[in-house]
């Protein structure tokens, strides 16, 4: 099992094209940890904004009566991929991993696979 700091470091070093990563509490919108980002990628603002995305999807699923869990959500921009992956398990309730990828240098399928493994090993 890995803590948040180790998981974020692994995300940034093992996933090709990673520009930034955060562990976010979607009940408050606060990032519990983050790595990467920069002047063109404010991870605090992105964490808060993507909290609304996660909440909206969960509300919609509830209204539709869907009894399935979200594996991940993908937002595709011209130059980036944004992946939101809710943390499963009893300690992960209300948390999600947020990953920003450079679209030109990343392999989306491999990034999703690695992020799933990192999420499974995360201990909060």
N, C-alpha and C positions, 0 to 999 in steps of 0.2 A: 504494500500500500504506500502511496505517496501523498505528501501534504500539498497544499495549494502552491507554495513556492516552487517545489520540485516539479510539479505538474506543469506549471507555466514555463519554467525553464526548458523542460523537455519538449513542450509544444513549439517553442521558438527555435530550438536547435535541431529537432528531428523532422520537422515538417518544412519541406522546401518551399520557399516563397512566402513564409510567414512574415508579416509586417507588424503584427501586434496581437496580443492575447490577453484575456481578462477572465477572472472568475467573478461572476456578478450575482448579487442577491436580487431576484426580480420582485420581491415583496417591497423592497425599499428603493431599488434602482441604483444602489451603491456597489461599486467595484470593491471586492474584498482583496484583490490582488491584480496586478497587471504588469506586463512587460512589453516593450516595443512602443509603437506609436511614434509620435513626433509632432511637429508643428502642423502638418497636414492631416494628422490622425490623432485627435484628442480622445483617448480611450475613456475618460470620465464622461464626456458628452455622449459618446457612442454607447457606453454601458447603460446610461439612463434612457436614451432613446430606444435602444433595443429591448429594454424592459417592457416598454409599451407594446412592442411587436409580440413578445412572448405572451404577455397578459391577454392581448386581443385574440390570439390564436387559441389559447386555452379556454377563454370565454366562449368563443365560437364553437369549439368542439363540445363543450358542455351543453350549449343550446341545441346542438344537433344530436345530442345523446351518444356521441362517439365514445366508446370505452377503450380507446387505444392510446398508447403513449407516443409522444413526439420523439422520434429518434434524433432528428436535427432539422433545422430550417436553413435555407440557402437564399441569400440575396445576391444577385449578380449585377454588378455595375460594369461600366465600360472597361475599367482597368483593374478591378478588384472583385474578389469573392468575399462575402461575409457569411460565416457559418455560426449558427447559434445551436448549441447542444445542451439540452437540459440534463442536469446531473441526477442520475437515478440512485436508488438506495435510500435508506431511512435518514441518513445524515445529509443527503443532498437535496432534500425537499426545499424548493424555493430558490435553487441556484441553477445557473447555466454557465457553460464555457462559451466564450465569444472569441472567434478567431478571424483575423483579417488576412487575406492572401493576395499576393501580387498575381493577377490573372495570367500574365505572360510567362512567369517562371515557376508556377506551381502545377501540381498534378492534383486536381480536385478529388478524384476517387481515392488516391493514396492519402491525401490529407484527411478526408472523412474517416478512412479506416484507422489511421493513427490517432486521430482525435477520439474516436470511440474507445480505443484501447486505453488512452490516457484517462478518459472519463471513468472507465471501469475500475482503474487502479487508484483513483482519487479518494483520499480520506480527509474529510473536513472536520 
